[in-house]
Amino acid sequence: WGGSIASPFIDAGQVLELTPYYDQYGWHKLFAPWAVAAISRRGGVYGVPRCAYGMGLWYRKDLFDKYELSVPKTYADLEAICVTLKKNGIYAGTVGGKYGWHTMRLLDYFIEHAAGPELHNKLNNLEVSWDIPEVVEAYRLLKRWVDNQWLVPDFLTIDPGDARWPWYKGEAAMILEGIWMEGVIKGDQQDLGKFDFFLPPTDHEPLRYSAFPEQTMIAKASKHPDETALLLNYLSVPETQKRHLDLFVNSATAGVTPNCDEWPLTCRWREIVLTSRDTYPPTDQAFVKELMDGYFEVQDGVVAGKLTPEEAAKTLQQRVEEWKAKNQ
């Protein structure tokens, strides 16, 4: 992946800085700009993006139609959908809390809504305190969704893969997943016609969504870096990928689209992913693992009712300060 997950290899000097190859092959024009930014560090770029993934709310079209619901344009619209579904015995969403990262996606969305893009970026970069009203509001929203039972309850020990089943059964209407979900739905032998997706409204412009790349890096110890770069260029250019579309469904390369008759939802996603100028990363690609342990600890404490939103914001900032004291 990119961000903090790739940074240890970069900081340890184990991988090559690839700007010369970007200049040689014109890679800056080949890939979505946000994907290149996500694999860059300290002014250099250290990988070639292989896949570009966006995440949004996937929903049951049949349930939305049954209860005369429309894709929300504001956060208030989204909450109104939750209320209507709950009145009719349907959970608005389903989450798999095991491992923490599935719950994280929902909290990340609440932070983007409550804080806005500029402040969200500063929070991820540890440029401002996490003990601020906007973060308290994000935790308050997480607690609100749990307390109102808009989410399938008791989800902290549920595997994210298993969280799909209430959605498939029509017991829950939405799940926060990525561009890959069309393939998952097909693989799970579900009726694709029942499903669609939308970008969660944040009430901020431009509308950002959570996104991340996968990349290939070149080891500094490689005896053949030029040949490796040549191979990566061959695998990345549209001419190659268009000959093998089934292998590059979620490619980060602009101008490559799968068969839209076979992959209609993925085609829509790719138009979004490859034309977006700005996204926000999942927090586990903004924070190093030690900080993510604190992030997961705090969000799970809110879900379990062990921390109030105010206590959660203070506790997370304490974890940040403890980490800074050890590492800076």
Salt bridges, closest charged atoms under 4 A:
ASP11 OD1 - ARG41 NE 2.85
ASP11 OD1 - ARG42 NH1 2.80
ASP62 OD2 - ARG60 NH2 2.65
GLU79 OE2 - ARG144 NE 2.98
GLU112 OE1 - HIS120 ND1 2.65
GLU112 OE2 - ARG208 NE 2.88
GLU118 OE2 - LYS122 NZ 3.63
ASP131 OD2 - LYS314 NZ 3.39
GLU137 OE2 - ARG140 NH2 2.67
ASP147 OD2 - LYS143 NZ 2.97
GLU171 OE2 - LYS169 NZ 3.36
GLU177 OE2 - HIS102 NE2 3.12
GLU177 OE1 - ARG105 NH1 2.89
ASP188 OD2 - ARG164 NE 3.09
ASP196 OD1 - ARG268 NH1 2.70
ASP203 OD2 - HIS113 ND1 3.76
GLU214 OE1 - ARG50 NH2 2.25
GLU227 OE1 - HIS224 ND1 3.91
ASP278 OD2 - ARG208 NH1 3.34
ASP293 OD2 - LYS289 NZ 3.18
GLU297 OE2 - ARG319 NH2 2.85
GLU322 OE2 - ARG319 NH1 3.63
